[in-house]
Amino acid sequence: MKDEEDKKIDETVVEDADTETDEDVVEFVFNDDGEEDIKATLKKLRKDLKEAQKEKTEYLTNWQRERADFTNYKKDEQERRESTLAYARENFAEELLPVLDAYDMAFSNREAWEKVDKNWRIGVEYIHAQLLKVLADNGVNPIKVSVGDKVDPKLHEAVENISTDDEAQDHSIAEVTQSGYIIGERVLRAARVKVFEFKK
């Protein structure tokens, strides 16, 4: 019985080989006398080769184009992801600014703050320092500003002008009324300041 099955498989293989189309087999070209026409065969082979090379070039070009498109897609997707994360981080940081302002207000009255129980005061200051560290780890930092610095409209928002008779103080910071913050290179909120204005 096994021999019969093997015989059937062999017959199937032979039948499959017989069913190959003319396109699958490279044929020789024969002339009217029944002899092989070498020039015609060579011409046919060259034509087939040229078509195969053209197909290969098309496949390669399409593959390279698809690969470039996929690389561009991955790059665009990465930029979108980074943009979304930056936007989310920025919104989150903006929501925390009033909390930082509350700490600043509590610390601004040094005399009243010193009267608070020392252990409690140290704990609150520690929590404030932790909050600033978490923000700094996410790219949010306070804008460094001191009394006497020249006003930079990119970093400072003037909320009041204070007259001065000292020309050297003109357009310098008299007082910081609210801290400003940057996230990366972008100003999250400008520092609010009072500015000296020289009047003759």
GUKEVO-69243 format. One record per residue: y, z negated, x of N, C-alpha, C in turn; residue in one letter. Coordinates in steps of 0.001 Angstrom, whole numbers, padded with zeros to 6 digits. Example, Ala and Ser with C-alpha at 12.3 -4.5 7.8 and 13.67 -1.06 7.14 Angstrom:
% residues 2
n_v,n_w,n_u,ca_v,ca_w,ca_u,c_v,c_w,c_u,code
-005690,-007800,013190,-004500,-007800,012300,-003300,-007800,013200,a
-002250,-007080,012850,-001060,-007140,013670,000030,-007870,012900,s
//
This chain:
% residues 200
n_v,n_w,n_u,ca_v,ca_w,ca_u,c_v,c_w,c_u,code
-001202,000000,000826,000000,000000,000000,001263,000000,000868,m
001184,-000751,001978,002331,-000814,002879,002591,000555,003497,k
001504,001282,003815,001645,002618,004395,002353,003562,003432,d
002043,003423,002141,002698,004266,001136,004201,003979,001066,e
004557,002687,001153,005988,002305,001110,006715,002860,002328,e
006103,002750,003521,006712,003273,004744,006907,004780,004640,d
005899,005470,004048,005977,006919,003880,007141,007297,002966,k
007323,006509,001851,008436,006772,000916,009783,006584,001618,k
009898,005532,002459,011152,005276,003187,011440,006427,004130,i
010421,006920,004867,010600,008043,005789,011052,009295,005045,d
010475,009550,003876,010859,010718,003079,012313,010613,002629,e
012742,009373,002266,014132,009160,001838,015098,009460,002979,t
014749,009010,004186,015599,009255,005354,015725,010746,005603,v
014610,011473,005506,014628,012923,005707,015485,013592,004647,v
015336,013160,003387,016135,013739,002301,017620,013501,002541,e
017981,012252,002985,019392,011937,003261,019927,012827,004373,d
019107,013072,005384,019542,013914,006492,019759,015341,006005,a
018898,015816,005069,019022,017177,004550,020245,017348,003650,d
020727,016232,003043,021846,016331,002110,023203,016272,002794,t
023244,016220,004141,024540,016230,004832,025265,017522,004477,e
026547,017418,004271,027328,018603,003917,027694,019371,005171,t
028164,020598,004967,028569,021429,006098,029745,020813,006849,d
030556,020033,006124,031726,019417,006752,031316,018327,007727,e
030128,017710,007514,029681,016626,008378,029144,017138,009710,d
028710,018400,009757,028072,018941,010951,028960,020019,011532,v
029174,019965,012865,029948,021005,013528,029032,022217,013680,v
029417,023332,013080,028582,024528,013111,029100,025510,014142,e
028178,026269,014638,028556,027365,015515,028924,028559,014645,f
029795,029379,015159,030179,030576,014417,029373,031749,014986,v
028770,032503,014100,027943,033631,014526,028607,034947,014125,f
028408,035948,014941,028963,037274,014615,027985,038044,013731,n
028307,039292,013423,027470,040107,012533,026073,040372,013087,d
025932,040323,014423,024631,040576,015049,023749,039340,015036,d
024273,038228,014572,023504,036986,014526,023594,036168,015802,g
024441,036617,016735,024637,035855,017967,025840,034935,017808,e
025801,033875,018617,026915,032906,018546,028181,033551,019086,e
029275,033424,018302,030583,033924,018737,031303,032763,019411,d
031245,032747,020742,031767,031598,021493,033266,031430,021267,i
034003,032536,021246,035456,032444,021025,035770,031850,019660,k
035063,032325,018641,035294,031820,017284,034876,030353,017176,a
033754,030020,017827,033298,028619,017808,034323,027730,018506,t
034803,028177,019649,035805,027420,020398,037089,027263,019578,l
037483,028345,018926,038681,028310,018084,038507,027296,016954,k
037297,027315,016334,037015,026377,015248,037032,024938,015756,k
036420,024714,016935,036388,023369,017503,037796,022877,017844,l
038614,023777,018383,040004,023404,018696,040776,023039,017426,r
040558,023841,016380,041218,023572,015098,040785,022211,014546,k
039459,021950,014597,038939,020662,014125,039506,019504,014937,d
039586,019720,016271,040127,018685,017147,041595,018418,016836,l
042339,019496,016613,043764,019355,016298,043956,018573,014991,k
043136,018884,013990,043216,018181,012709,042839,016700,012876,e
041814,016450,013694,041390,015061,013942,042492,014282,014659,a
043150,014945,015629,044243,014279,016342,045425,014004,015405,q
045697,014965,014526,046784,014788,013562,046476,013601,012641,k
045220,013548,012160,044801,012437,011295,044919,011110,012038,e
044457,011099,013303,044509,009890,014119,045957,009414,014272,k
046873,010372,014549,048289,010029,014711,048864,009452,013424,t
048495,010059,012282,048977,009554,010987,048475,008132,010732,e
047171,007918,011001,046593,006582,010804,047272,005564,011717,y
047475,005958,012984,048100,005049,013946,049537,004732,013545,l
050274,005775,013142,051665,005576,012719,051739,004654,011503,t
050878,004915,010520,050862,004068,009319,050485,002630,009653,n
049500,002478,010541,049088,001138,010942,050220,000412,011655,w
050922,001117,012565,052038,000503,013288,053174,000134,012333,q
053432,001016,011355,054481,000742,010370,054138,-000500,009549,r
052876,-000565,009104,052439,-001732,008315,052514,-003008,009147,e
052137,-002907,010401,052198,-004080,011279,053640,-004529,011473,r
054556,-003572,011682,055978,-003908,011839,056529,-004528,010551,a
056138,-003947,009396,056587,-004505,008113,056096,-005936,007938,d
054849,-006180,008315,054299,-007532,008185,055001,-008507,009132,f
055295,-008048,010349,056016,-008898,011312,057405,-009232,010774,t
058081,-008223,010207,059410,-008458,009618,059323,-009398,008426,n
058279,-009237,007619,058078,-010122,006472,057903,-011573,006931,y
057067,-011771,007966,056849,-013128,008480,058157,-013721,009007,k
058940,-012905,009700,060220,-013369,010256,061183,-013741,009121,k
061286,-012869,008110,062153,-013148,006960,061703,-014400,006223,d
060392,-014553,006077,059842,-015725,005384,060168,-017003,006147,e
060089,-016944,007481,060421,-018101,008316,061905,-018456,008168,q
062764,-017433,008164,064204,-017671,007998,064497,-018277,006626,e
063814,-017772,005574,064001,-018329,004225,063562,-019791,004173,r
062432,-020074,004816,061923,-021448,004825,062909,-022379,005541,r
063411,-021932,006697,064362,-022750,007461,065660,-022939,006678,e
066106,-021884,006009,067324,-021962,005202,067150,-022951,004046,s
065986,-022890,003394,065708,-023799,002280,065662,-025247,002754,t
064997,-025475,003903,064926,-026832,004448,066310,-027346,004824,l
067125,-026477,005443,068475,-026880,005832,069303,-027231,004601,a
069169,-026423,003549,069909,-026673,002308,069486,-028005,001683,y
068175,-028265,001653,067662,-029512,001076,068128,-030711,001900,a
068065,-030574,003226,068502,-031668,004108,069994,-031945,003921,r
070770,-030868,003789,072217,-031009,003602,072542,-031716,002287,e
071863,-031309,001209,072095,-031953,-000101,071726,-033432,-000060,n
070605,-033731,000574,070157,-035118,000682,071177,-035948,001466,f
071658,-035387,002575,072644,-036100,003401,073932,-036339,002619,a
074369,-035352,001846,075599,-035508,001046,075456,-036653,000045,e
074253,-036806,-000509,074035,-037891,-001473,074064,-039264,-000811,e
073793,-039313,000498,073806,-040594,001214,075200,-040990,001724,l
076145,-040057,001718,077477,-040365,002248,078159,-041537,001527,l
078070,-041642,000193,078685,-042810,-000460,078075,-044145,000000,p
076792,-044131,000360,076151,-045353,000873,076775,-045720,002214,v
076965,-044721,003073,077608,-044979,004367,079044,-045458,004174,l
079742,-044886,003190,081117,-045322,002898,081135,-046785,002467,d
080130,-047205,001688,080053,-048603,001247,079870,-049528,002451,a
079034,-049135,003390,078873,-049928,004622,080198,-050007,005378,y
080877,-048854,005518,082154,-048835,006240,083168,-049767,005593,d
083195,-049757,004258,084141,-050647,003551,083778,-052110,003804,m
082492,-052426,003795,082070,-053810,004030,082419,-054255,005446,a
082268,-053367,006410,082540,-053727,007813,084021,-053676,008166,f
084831,-052979,007347,086242,-052776,007695,087046,-054077,007685,s
086722,-054993,006783,087426,-056282,006754,086660,-057236,007672,n
086997,-057185,008957,086277,-057932,009988,086296,-059434,009714,r
087446,-059924,009273,087587,-061372,009043,086626,-061852,007949,e
086575,-061125,006819,085673,-061493,005721,084209,-061297,006140,a
083954,-060245,006906,082585,-059960,007326,082055,-061050,008254,w
082917,-061587,009105,082503,-062638,010040,082165,-063944,009316,e
082690,-064123,008100,082438,-065356,007341,081069,-065339,006651,k
080472,-064148,006545,079158,-064017,005907,078119,-064690,006812,v
077065,-065266,006186,075990,-065905,006933,075494,-064968,008035,d
075387,-065518,009250,075074,-064713,010433,073749,-063958,010285,k
072681,-064612,009831,071375,-063967,009687,071427,-062816,008682,n
072123,-063046,007588,072249,-061999,006574,073050,-060820,007136,w
074150,-061132,007836,075022,-060105,008423,074239,-059250,009425,r
073432,-059903,010282,072642,-059174,011291,071636,-058249,010592,i
071020,-058740,009509,070068,-057917,008758,070720,-056689,008164,g
071897,-056841,007562,072619,-055704,006964,073026,-054707,008046,v
073510,-055216,009170,073915,-054322,010271,072708,-053552,010824,e
071544,-054209,010836,070319,-053561,011305,069911,-052430,010351,y
070006,-052699,009051,069680,-051667,008049,070641,-050490,008188,i
071921,-050783,008397,072934,-049728,008598,072582,-048877,009820,h
072178,-049542,010914,071813,-048824,012143,070574,-047947,011905,a
069611,-048444,011133,068420,-047649,010813,068790,-046404,010014,q
069672,-046577,009045,070112,-045444,008219,070782,-044381,009092,l
071666,-044815,009987,072347,-043868,010883,071340,-043153,011784,l
070302,-043880,012240,069293,-043269,013116,068488,-042205,012359,k
068095,-042525,011120,067338,-041546,010316,068179,-040294,010100,v
069446,-040477,009790,070332,-039321,009596,070483,-038530,010891,l
070664,-039247,012015,070815,-038565,013312,069553,-037783,013658,a
068383,-038344,013346,067119,-037647,013609,067009,-036365,012791,d
067755,-036283,011692,067759,-035085,010844,069022,-034248,011042,n
069704,-034475,012162,070848,-033638,012528,072180,-034046,011929,g
072238,-035194,011241,073502,-035645,010635,074115,-036706,011543,v
075329,-036421,012021,076019,-037347,012924,077461,-037538,012490,n
078009,-038746,012759,079417,-038953,012431,080309,-038111,013347,p
081430,-037687,012813,082414,-036968,013622,083145,-038015,014452,i
083152,-037809,015770,083819,-038766,016649,085324,-038553,016547,k
086008,-039561,016082,087454,-039479,015908,088061,-040843,016231,v
089165,-040817,016973,089845,-042056,017365,091331,-041919,017116,s
091981,-043072,016930,093437,-043093,016789,094026,-042523,018067,v
094993,-041620,017904,095636,-040981,019049,095103,-039589,019331,g
093917,-039238,018795,093379,-037880,018973,094269,-036877,018247,d
094324,-035671,018772,095036,-034594,018087,094232,-034158,016863,k
094947,-033788,015815,094282,-033380,014576,093641,-032007,014768,v
092389,-031911,014355,091655,-030649,014358,091333,-030322,012901,d
091990,-029303,012321,091777,-029001,010901,090321,-028687,010542,p
089510,-028318,011530,088092,-028053,011254,087318,-029347,011035,k
087781,-030435,011662,087055,-031703,011614,087772,-032798,010828,l
089089,-032639,010664,089881,-033704,010040,090618,-033201,008812,h
090704,-034054,007812,091481,-033758,006613,092621,-034768,006549,e
093846,-034267,006664,095019,-035152,006633,095288,-035575,005184,a
095302,-036887,004954,095543,-037391,003595,096949,-037974,003452,v
097604,-038238,004586,098956,-038817,004533,099640,-038587,005870,e
100938,-038335,005817,101743,-038212,007033,102523,-039505,007240,n
102564,-039961,008468,103318,-041168,008810,104395,-040767,009801,i
105642,-041067,009464,106764,-040683,010330,106719,-041472,011633,s
107106,-040773,012707,107189,-041420,014015,108386,-040854,014768,t
108979,-041679,015616,110099,-041194,016434,109624,-040869,017854,d
108320,-040989,018081,107731,-040661,019381,107140,-039253,019294,d
107796,-038323,019975,107367,-036914,019897,105943,-036711,020436,e
105508,-037545,021388,104173,-037433,021969,103085,-037713,020924,a
103422,-038470,019878,102433,-038795,018834,102355,-037738,017733,q
103247,-036750,017763,103295,-035738,016708,101935,-035043,016550,d
101483,-034970,015305,100196,-034360,014942,098983,-035037,015595,h
099110,-036339,015825,097946,-037092,016294,097516,-038054,015188,s
096331,-038569,015309,095758,-039423,014255,096315,-040836,014357,i
096842,-041310,013228,097388,-042666,013158,096326,-043647,012672,a
095467,-043189,011757,094442,-044067,011179,093330,-043223,010565,e
092101,-043700,010675,090952,-043033,010046,090680,-043777,008743,v
090803,-043078,007611,090592,-043736,006319,089176,-043552,005798,t
088494,-042487,006238,087101,-042261,005822,086386,-041446,006899,q
085202,-041900,007256,084427,-041209,008298,084002,-039821,007832,s
083919,-038925,008787,083427,-037577,008518,082068,-037389,009173,g
081317,-036389,008716,079972,-036162,009246,079716,-034673,009441,y
078916,-034378,010448,078481,-033000,010691,076959,-032957,010591,i
076445,-031801,010205,074992,-031590,010195,074742,-030360,011050,i
074147,-030575,012194,074005,-029493,013166,075388,-029115,013672,g
075770,-027876,013451,077100,-027397,013860,078060,-027335,012676,e
077578,-027621,011497,078376,-027472,010277,078960,-028798,009830,r
080226,-028752,009389,080894,-029956,008894,080382,-030247,007488,v
079786,-031425,007338,079289,-031857,006038,080445,-032411,005217,l
081251,-033223,005882,082474,-033741,005262,083455,-034043,006380,r
084668,-033534,006233,085701,-033776,007246,086136,-035245,007207,a
086525,-035771,008367,087036,-037142,008430,088430,-037165,007806,a
088672,-038139,006930,089998,-038267,006303,090861,-039160,007170,r
092054,-038647,007496,092910,-039348,008460,094366,-039342,008012,v
095085,-040351,008518,096542,-040370,008385,097086,-039831,009700,k
098122,-038999,009588,098605,-038257,010771,100068,-038589,011050,v
100350,-038808,012341,101744,-039022,012749,102515,-037702,012645,f
103732,-037796,012141,104613,-036630,012051,105948,-036998,012668,e
106320,-036255,013725,107570,-036534,014443,108760,-036031,013640,f
109715,-036914,013458,110958,-036522,012768,112114,-036891,013654,k
113025,-035932,013857,114213,-036165,014722,115258,-036978,013991,k
//
